[in-house]
Amino acid sequence: MFNLPDPDGYLSASDVKDVAEEVIAPLPLPGVEESPLDPGDIWLVVILACVNQTSIWETCNDTNGTPCDDTVFTWLHTLDRHWLEVVANLLLGRLAMTILDPDRSRIVSIDFIDNPYHGEHYADEGELCSMAPKDGTTTCHRYCTAYVVSNEKPVTLAMTYVRNDEDEADAVERVLARVENYPFEIDLLLADSGFYNERVIRRARDIGATVVHVPKKGERMKDKLDVHKSYMTTYRMYKDSERELRFPLAVAVSYQNGDRGKHGEVVRGYVACGLADRSAKQVERLYRKRSGIETTYRLLRQARGITTTRDPVVRFAIMLVAALLENLWLVLRWAVVARPRRGGRDLPDEFTFKMFRDWIRHELEEQLRRQWKIKANGVGVPTSQATAAG
């Protein structure tokens, strides 16, 4: 799939660009019959747009060695979402297992990423999901993702596209199935209240211990959370029905001592499957480990190209490229640049994600012949103004 640069020498911008191209190129792009181009020509444009956080139109307009943006989009519109997703997840997995020890158990967080969207659907209404108001819209393209919860290796394990006309539990099932196929043991699964779903909880607890934040909905749950002291109990979802699900419920009470200008008690509930022997506060501390994924989201956004296309598959492809680039940076940072030391590796502060992107940008702008000039107006300063100025 890709060859890592020799760790005994120096990692150069050219090395980084080459391995990025090797990682992204296998994404399946059927393309246009009898076109003189090949998929690699198209993916280079997408990579440059992503590391620049700019659009494909601008990328094509500012370079001489790229096709026009209409040609690029004609190619991208031939993407097949199913095969794109299958191959992208294989690539994410190979990158992840380059640096993850298969004999060590892991904490995994699952989450939804909402990519705000303005406008009408592309092919059908099922493409768009609803979300809380953000960036002046309440519609989005949604993706379900899984990450390793780790300060050193917060890699993306899996990603799938979520449609509005499917049960979200189906999308979660696809991601969990891919997570379950990894060779390492899952020590703990973490998820926010968007995953408080009977099917999701049943599936997750089959994989490992599970903590899911509980929304304050329903009279019975509100009664459980109407307390002033932390405790563990058992909760029955869909009580006395065929779908009844029993699980340990951790109710944790904490206090806001002026944090963010807030005061008083805060009561939170957590599904705590496989953790009935823990206290409610211990369960809450476990859940807080997932806060590290915000760093992953921030980095992901820094490598996501801009587009106004309505095609959800093209938008999904850009998100997948961003995730692959982030994983690749983590691999290079840990496997090639980090210096071995007792108890682990010394991760270099200087090889930042920004530097990684800058290096790829520099090399691709050279390769794709970035335009460093603009046509002059052929007029200059009018004679009358020049005379007056003299």
C-alpha positions in Angstrom: 0.0 0.0 0.0 2.8 2.4 0.9 6.4 2.4 1.9 7.6 4.3 4.9 10.7 6.5 4.5 13.9 5.1 6.1 14.0 6.1 9.8 17.8 6.1 9.7 18.0 9.1 7.5 16.0 12.3 7.2 12.3 12.8 6.5 11.9 15.3 3.6 9.0 17.1 2.2 9.4 15.0 -1.0 9.1 11.8 1.1 5.9 13.1 2.8 4.3 14.0 -0.5 5.2 10.7 -2.1 3.8 8.6 0.7 0.7 10.7 0.9 0.2 10.1 -2.8 0.7 6.3 -2.3 -1.9 6.3 0.5 -4.6 8.2 -1.4 -4.1 6.7 -4.9 -5.8 3.3 -4.1 -9.2 5.0 -3.5 -11.4 3.6 -6.3 -12.2 6.2 -9.0 -13.8 4.7 -12.1 -13.3 7.8 -14.1 -14.3 8.8 -17.6 -13.9 6.3 -20.5 -11.2 7.2 -23.0 -10.0 10.1 -20.9 -6.2 10.8 -21.2 -6.1 11.3 -17.5 -5.8 8.6 -14.8 -7.1 8.6 -11.2 -3.8 9.8 -9.8 -4.1 13.1 -11.7 -7.5 13.7 -9.9 -6.4 12.6 -6.4 -3.4 15.0 -6.5 -5.8 17.9 -7.0 -8.0 16.7 -4.1 -4.9 16.3 -1.8 -3.7 19.8 -2.6 -7.2 21.2 -2.0 -7.3 19.4 1.3 -3.9 20.5 2.7 -4.6 24.0 1.5 -8.1 24.0 3.0 -9.3 25.4 -0.3 -11.6 24.5 -3.1 -10.9 22.3 -6.2 -11.9 25.2 -8.4 -9.2 27.4 -6.8 -6.6 24.6 -6.9 -7.2 24.1 -10.6 -7.3 27.8 -11.3 -4.0 28.5 -9.5 -2.0 25.7 -11.1 -0.9 25.0 -14.7 -0.3 21.3 -14.3 -3.9 20.3 -13.4 -7.0 19.6 -15.4 -9.8 22.2 -15.3 -12.1 21.9 -12.3 -15.0 20.8 -14.5 -12.9 17.8 -15.6 -12.0 17.0 -12.1 -15.6 17.0 -10.9 -16.7 15.0 -13.9 -14.3 12.3 -12.7 -15.3 12.7 -9.0 -18.9 12.3 -9.9 -18.1 8.7 -11.0 -17.2 7.6 -7.5 -19.2 4.7 -6.1 -19.9 5.3 -2.4 -19.9 1.7 -1.4 -16.5 0.8 -2.9 -15.1 4.1 -1.8 -16.1 3.4 1.8 -14.8 -0.2 1.7 -11.4 0.7 0.3 -11.0 3.8 2.5 -11.7 1.8 5.6 -9.1 -0.8 4.6 -6.6 2.0 4.1 -7.5 3.5 7.5 -7.0 0.1 9.1 -3.6 -0.5 7.5 -2.4 2.9 8.6 -3.7 2.3 12.1 -2.0 -1.1 12.5 1.3 0.3 11.3 1.7 1.9 14.8 -0.8 0.1 17.0 0.3 -3.0 19.0 -2.1 -5.8 18.2 -1.4 -7.4 21.6 -2.4 -4.3 23.6 -6.1 -3.6 24.4 -7.5 -0.2 23.4 -10.2 2.3 24.4 -12.4 3.2 21.4 -14.8 6.1 21.0 -17.6 6.2 18.4 -19.1 9.4 17.3 -21.1 11.3 14.6 -19.5 14.0 12.5 -22.0 16.5 11.1 -20.7 18.4 8.1 -23.1 21.5 7.8 -24.7 21.8 4.4 -26.6 24.6 2.7 -29.0 23.9 -0.2 -31.1 21.2 -1.6 -30.3 17.5 -1.8 -28.4 16.2 -4.8 -30.2 13.0 -5.8 -32.7 12.3 -3.0 -33.8 13.6 0.4 -32.2 10.7 2.3 -28.8 12.3 1.8 -29.3 15.0 4.3 -29.7 14.7 8.1 -31.0 17.2 10.6 -28.9 18.8 13.2 -29.0 21.6 15.8 -28.5 25.0 14.1 -24.9 25.6 13.1 -23.3 27.8 10.5 -26.7 29.2 9.5 -28.2 25.8 8.7 -29.9 22.8 10.3 -29.0 20.2 7.6 -25.8 18.3 7.2 -24.1 15.3 5.7 -23.4 12.9 8.6 -20.7 10.3 9.1 -20.2 7.8 11.9 -16.7 7.3 13.0 -14.5 5.3 15.5 -11.3 6.5 17.0 -8.6 5.1 19.3 -8.7 7.1 22.5 -5.0 7.9 23.0 -2.8 11.0 23.6 -0.1 9.6 21.3 -1.9 7.7 18.6 -5.5 9.0 18.3 -6.0 7.2 14.9 -9.3 6.9 13.0 -10.3 3.3 12.8 -13.4 3.4 10.7 -15.8 5.8 9.0 -19.2 5.3 7.3 -21.7 7.6 5.6 -25.1 8.0 7.4 -28.3 8.5 5.5 -31.4 10.1 6.9 -33.7 7.3 5.6 -31.8 4.5 7.4 -31.8 3.6 11.1 -28.7 5.2 12.6 -28.1 2.0 14.4 -27.4 0.4 11.0 -24.6 2.9 10.5 -23.2 2.2 14.0 -23.3 -1.5 13.2 -21.1 -1.0 10.2 -18.6 0.9 12.2 -18.6 -1.5 15.1 -18.2 -4.5 12.7 -15.1 -2.9 11.3 -13.8 -2.1 14.8 -14.4 -5.7 15.9 -12.2 -6.9 13.0 -9.1 -5.2 14.4 -6.6 -7.7 15.9 -6.4 -5.9 19.3 -8.9 -6.3 22.1 -11.4 -3.6 22.8 -11.0 -2.7 26.5 -13.8 -0.1 26.5 -16.2 1.6 24.1 -17.3 5.2 24.7 -20.1 7.1 23.1 -22.2 10.2 23.7 -25.9 10.5 24.1 -26.5 10.3 20.3 -25.8 6.6 20.7 -28.3 5.9 23.5 -30.1 3.3 21.5 -31.2 -0.2 22.4 -29.6 -1.8 19.3 -26.4 0.1 19.7 -26.0 -0.7 23.4 -26.7 -4.5 22.8 -24.1 -4.5 19.9 -21.5 -2.5 21.8 -21.7 -4.6 25.0 -21.0 -7.7 22.9 -17.7 -6.2 21.9 -16.5 -4.9 25.3 -17.3 -2.8 28.3 -19.4 0.2 27.2 -20.1 3.7 28.6 -22.8 5.8 26.9 -23.9 9.2 28.1 -27.6 9.1 28.9 -29.9 11.9 27.7 -32.4 13.4 30.3 -35.5 12.1 28.5 -38.4 10.1 29.8 -40.0 10.4 33.2 -38.4 7.2 34.6 -34.9 8.4 33.6 -35.6 11.8 35.0 -36.5 10.3 38.3 -33.3 8.3 38.3 -31.3 11.5 37.8 -33.3 13.6 40.3 -30.7 13.0 43.1 -28.0 14.7 45.1 -25.6 11.8 45.6 -23.8 9.6 43.1 -24.9 5.9 42.9 -25.1 2.8 40.8 -28.4 1.1 39.9 -30.0 -1.0 37.2 -32.2 0.5 34.5 -34.8 -1.2 32.3 -35.1 0.3 28.8 -38.5 -0.4 27.2 -39.6 -1.9 30.5 -42.0 -4.9 30.3 -41.9 -5.1 26.5 -40.3 -7.6 24.2 -37.4 -5.1 23.6 -36.7 -4.7 27.3 -33.0 -4.1 27.9 -31.4 -4.1 31.4 -28.1 -2.4 32.0 -26.1 -0.9 34.9 -26.8 2.8 35.2 -24.2 5.1 36.8 -25.6 8.4 38.1 -22.8 10.8 38.9 -23.2 14.1 40.8 -20.6 16.7 40.4 -20.3 20.4 41.3 -19.4 23.4 39.1 -17.3 25.8 41.2 -17.5 28.7 38.8 -16.3 26.6 35.8 -17.3 28.6 32.7 -19.3 30.9 35.0 -21.5 28.1 36.2 -22.3 27.0 39.7 -24.2 24.2 41.5 -24.8 20.5 41.0 -24.7 18.7 37.7 -26.2 15.2 37.5 -25.2 12.9 34.6 -26.2 9.4 33.8 -24.2 6.7 32.0 -24.9 3.3 30.6 -22.2 1.2 32.3 -22.2 -2.2 30.6 -19.5 -4.5 32.0 -18.7 -2.0 34.7 -21.2 -2.8 37.5 -18.3 -3.2 39.9 -17.2 0.4 39.4 -18.5 3.4 41.3 -20.5 6.1 39.4 -17.7 8.6 39.7 -15.2 6.0 38.2 -17.6 5.4 35.3 -17.7 9.2 34.7 -13.9 9.5 34.7 -13.8 6.7 32.1 -16.3 8.6 29.9 -14.2 11.8 30.1 -11.4 10.0 28.3 -13.3 10.5 25.1 -12.8 14.3 25.3 -9.5 13.8 23.5 -11.3 13.1 20.2 -11.9 16.9 20.0 -8.2 17.2 19.0 -8.8 14.6 16.3 -11.8 16.6 15.0 -9.8 19.8 15.0 -7.0 18.2 12.9 -9.5 16.6 10.6 -11.0 20.0 9.8 -7.5 21.4 9.0 -7.1 18.9 6.2 -10.6 19.1 4.7 -11.0 20.7 1.3 -13.8 23.2 0.7 -16.5 22.4 -1.9 -19.9 23.7 -2.9 -20.8 20.6 -4.8 -24.1 19.0 -3.7 -22.9 15.5 -4.5 -22.7 13.7 -1.1 -20.2 11.1 -2.4 -17.7 13.7 -3.5 -18.1 15.5 -0.1 -17.6 12.1 1.6 -14.5 11.4 -0.4 -13.0 14.8 0.7 -13.7 13.8 4.3 -12.1 10.4 3.8 -9.0 12.0 2.3 -8.7 14.3 5.3 -8.9 11.3 7.7 -6.3 9.3 5.7 -3.9 12.3 5.8 -4.4 12.7 9.5 -3.6 9.0 10.1 -0.6 9.2 7.8 0.8 12.1 9.8 0.4 10.1 13.0 2.2 7.2 11.4 5.1 9.3 10.2 5.3 11.2 13.4 5.5 8.0 15.5 7.2 5.4 13.3 9.7 7.6 11.4 10.4 10.8 13.5 9.8 9.9 17.2 13.0 9.0 19.0 13.0 5.7 21.0 13.5 6.2 24.7 12.9 4.1 27.8 9.2 3.7 28.4 8.1 4.7 24.9 9.0 7.2 22.2 9.8 10.9 22.4 7.3 12.5 20.0 8.8 15.6 18.3 6.9 18.9 18.9 8.3 20.4 15.7 6.7 17.9 13.3 3.3 19.3 13.6 0.2 18.6 11.5 0.7 22.1 10.0 4.2 21.3 9.0 3.1 18.0 7.5 0.5 19.8 5.4 2.9 22.6 4.4 5.4 20.1 3.1 2.8 18.3 0.9 1.5 21.7 -0.3 5.0 22.9 -1.2 5.9 19.7 -3.1 2.5 19.5 -5.0 2.6 23.2 -5.9 6.1 22.6 -7.5 4.8 19.4 -9.2 1.6 20.9 -10.4 3.3 24.2 -11.4 1.7 26.8 -9.1 1.1 30.1 -10.9 3.2 32.8 -9.4 2.2 35.6 -11.8 -1.0 37.3 -12.9 -1.8 39.1 -16.1 -1.2 42.9 -16.0 -3.8 45.3 -17.3 -1.7 46.6 -20.2 -2.6 50.2 -19.4 -0.7 51.3 -16.3 -1.3 54.7 -14.8 -3.2 57.0 -17.2 -1.0 59.8 -18.6 -3.2 62.6 -17.2 -2.8 61.1 -13.7 0.9 60.6 -14.1 1.3 64.2 -15.2 -0.8 65.5 -12.3 1.3 63.4 -9.9 4.5 64.9 -11.3 
